[in-house]
């Protein structure tokens, strides 16, 4: 069936054809730069120019006709051997590609307004053909490379800005990104619903087995009756029951066979629908990166280097959203490879390399992930120079830098503002490129890494999910509810023995590799009560990197699942610690955790000093409960000192940062003692003591004031408010505080 293009103007049709033919021209011209007499590429370029000339003539776009015509004449001269194309000729012909895009752009600079540039372009190219050599490019026609590139139409399908395909057999429709996401969500729901038939069929199989058991019980009961002399009515009733049971069993078996066939067909159909919907979001990798060949070539020319770009795995499909987000990071990596990585031609020759540098841009699928590799055959990264740059920028000490491994040193390249280039140019040197690469990778739940070989080259690798629509997760149970942790954000999962837990600065930690990692319950972060693990080992999910790592205690692991991501209702805005939702195989919803947000919440909670001590999750069954003390002080130093002293003597300690925070804590939880300062923001210690002693439920709770105020009137004021003990900070030492606490509430575990 022919495609209905009536909705598009003739200029729209020309732009669509220009888009595909420009890509063919650019690819062909870059190939001709390496092999000027290639008949195949000369023919392809000539045909593309000829087709554009004809199309421009049909819509009466005279400037485009003139540009395409002179380009065609140049290529025909090369075909017939009257001209050998050099780099200067290729420069001018590539400018012609850009000029065609400008003429058809519909901007004020396009159309007839571009005629002066068109005339200058004709003059230069005709002169180059006549003389066999090209004149230097004139500023009058210098253009930026055309932004349009092959594959944009495919992107427009998802964004709603559809344009007609030029000569393609695929029909094109308008659909918004939101519509595509809704379609994917419905496809995922249909898959989940189809999978629910199998548990239902299994339940009916159990019913069939019950029928068999009932039939056997009936036969056993009949066997207990006299064989001949029994009641005829009873025998007849048993016979009818057995016949009806057999009829019911046969009917159930037939329906089960039908249900099994329906289950297979429905699951197969839902799987194919889901796969096709996912595939509709995919684009060939080459569609999104082909334009880099021109960029790399032009940048190399500007720097006096000869560079070619090899695209490997161009047919591999990538989620269009990821491909769009890759545009800027890949541009940074390729510019770095040309500017930093590749040597000048004379340097390469001296090193025994060909004068032309090669950059490889590769996409491949590996273990359910997408790997993007940008590798050059340049000089590599000087590790010693990198180490000196790290020390010079005061990022670490010289002694520490000397002990770092190569991988740890290379990780500094991804820090914001870090660059090894001494001067800043319009190409590089500001130290923002690799930071942008790292940020993009993390944004799509991926990772970026770099390896280098001195004298051989450098390789950057991005490991990304194949699609943003489906996420591989670890399901865990927290307070009886399932939650999904994206696997890309998990460092490790483990079963942690309780005796491996150490208490440092009043907080539980465990040794993970060469470092200590703090333990926090996921229940506290998500405000889901307390962990209820009764086993000897705790289920722990380790998230974060290096010093920002945390071990989250969950109730149990439920296994890995691939989930179809369902965005949350925009009316909810950003939900704390949650990125999206999904449907389980039984149709029940599950929340997908935002790992980065969860790490920030853990840091905020730990920094506030309001992190609860893990009581129920860590206490062994045979341990006696420890007495609990609430320390209320706005000074972090004093608060931590008191907490360490009390914790060291076996007390369980919670902290509050001011009187209001302390008042909320004593009302929400139970304590054996409150130790409070006097001068604090929002609510001072005297007010806190007064409120506690006036509360019918709390008035028996002992309160100790620890203050710098050592005057008798200050002491009297505190005791009059109801404090049970008054201690001055200027005079107390370890034993004084501990003895005072023991006088009030006894030993830690009495």
Steps between C-alpha positions, in 0.01 A plus 500: 500500500643839407570752770270802539729803490226756433548654844854611408599796283741462208767675706446246782545220250821655370636541853431133569680396184784743576538339841565152362698612194720731711592206720590298191703790362687554826583131538612479139715812514674385817573168330631681191738698717673172581457347150451779240453262207245265656248444220230382739513808722534738205191348345305517828590867555424595141157331515417671830592842358306426182190393695510814711534716191193341347297528818600866547404577139153347550423731793668794324766547769754662268787552752494130586495410127815706443687351800408141410586555134854629559561218750383247241730651237796472737424135576449417131841656423651275768319199354643570153851548633522872425532576871655320793318595816716630782423609850434857392246378244332290770491806728313700237262215412416452869429872520263442211311243709467757779397767250219280367369458854512877552317572174217260593487592867221757474699744716558864401851401385362230270326508163586792272681674788777240462566589132825691574639197680379276220681717243823492699468123539454458122802718433728306734394155384506585129848648545611186685370278218661713232840525667508160662567655841271671745538854627490556871148512634361853515333630812197600294386141475644355820216319672455287806426137417132443445329387819265267321614144477368170389267346751336824609176395338502187708549711810220726396265206507547492874493877554209583280690709241457250223638572156448291188756232419684546176456200280468263795252217508402553865187701565538783744243604759483776756520384860614683811757369744226485765284294265787260436557462875130432559504240224801333658330504838188336358711238325672426829166474679369261236808284551446497876133414457583219259744355750227489765326221304772251590449517881125473439553191284725351767227553757252314279751218469490473877121487479533214252718313748239561771242345268720195466537479878125535543437221250742272687334584833162419348626164373652424840171579668313276257745220574400503868140410411386138463583379147156358415252530781513876547216743455427533123420871539836560666681312227313697235582829674868407513494413130335828405747698713793320340361565148439867570846536651655338193297729274612802701861382487486458121336841458772661717773322300358638172476852638854474635628402157319800349637732770851367443470577127359847574785560745764410242342715228436797731852490646654467156290787365575721799872423473502587130299819561740601777807418290365697203417797721850495650645467148305806387699702755828373363719667239812368332807632678637631170199729456601700803876514443556518124536877510807465722707389199475849360564663838812290566635568152445878522645520852806307393549734205474802732772354725724393215432131554375230265227304673245240397209366702407132488144418610465138613170333586295768332202268451459430873173641632501756780213663683440832326501686834845364587624573149386861529670536837820352360541782249681751724713246697621328183580839351717577806679165480570532128629857532725388786628210289587731210646780712662312790543145381630510144847624418597732215581315173876552531494371858308192392745429218793533741327248730460253213130563456311597184448877473123461512355449846205267547219535752268205549143559611343166582166378634443143612263305718645307790316316778181700448682834502613744234871575481616814320875519436698802382859394434789678329842378388679804639765557763295387798478673836823579682430355845788683668386831354146424616625429851686834508190684375292345779747615763540846342123553517502402870265210440712275719838494668817396324536195722145387432536559126812287494308208651200520264457237231472589133123445505462728804708772334301480176178547700612859574448582131124490558506765774332834419749759377792259474715528188860413422518763230690811617308741276132542418391500136165495323544122465603383849679590821214605728461159662125470443492231232573184697291625791206525257571148378494363855183691586319370193601142575371525856179666383408195291618252767832428329871533573796659321860377516831562328811292429822602331815352355796739463595539135206287383189699584214566739160335528189642666215260566139575586294211633133589467161329508362398161185696565363739760159336466608177669717480810668199659436514872550320827173456685522523877242489774478792741231496770299244307504694171713438187738769375718494187866610506651554150792260465715773343492692829588208727862443597436163661245296693607279788391303803668674792565296817404691810841441656659687203336825612721750680394817680699812407412842642176353629391370157510146357749433220639197325821444310451497123827439321754747638249745645231529763144544373223640717180300553157659469163329488306558181197514728624822661587664167161412353320557831372143513545408868767261629667196338358167614782265408532213747772305318866509596592672172371838381404566137706804395504700175819707455448821300725797423871525433806530725436731796138551397414129533218377722376156591119489500341232715188351341275221621584255220597466136226402254717449189573682175229626266480692172236767547325729253552853630179693558552872573323634805207734456650848439256643755703323768807703402823337627435227755785472750728200437275365221566531126211308339262209539436168328261207503591159636405179321193466722391851409596659832691831490858542617700819554841536334754660731697808392848392616661845477213655693521225762874564547430871549232415756744273686765775504248755623370270771848403618616863496200622698584277795143362505595154376342242729712229657421164347332322786266229382693425185837450673434387852565134563228296660698429817606861563336702774348829377721801551375814669429779258613860538401802292777762465368847406764760405541740208881466510616216278825466697332473840225278363746253351724505808210414728370236263840327474548502878157354569518249216842384617348417839227292340209743481292528186506864391278709276572865420296813432635829364287742705218514753220471246666197343543350847134564592386322184735209576381437857138504388565255214729250677581369847815596694642438843674839526521837326830694505448856376678832453336830598573753225363360173303639203124453456455366857751528786572232757294663777189497279570137407529396866181688584302332221627154598411546868155639417414206273305229684672219309855641516523667842679201653773510230832613660659810344861611541612850401860536376581868443785750489301719741649428842346779709284396794197685363535309171520174690199595714301597190559162342414301808187711560384414148510134602849380401622204706871586465701807399857459370726771361699437182797689635556257787378157394728233369444138396430350842292795618246468219485120516462500880220754474320287242545186709363683806185589308425184300759238600734300280443468126341152501368448851 
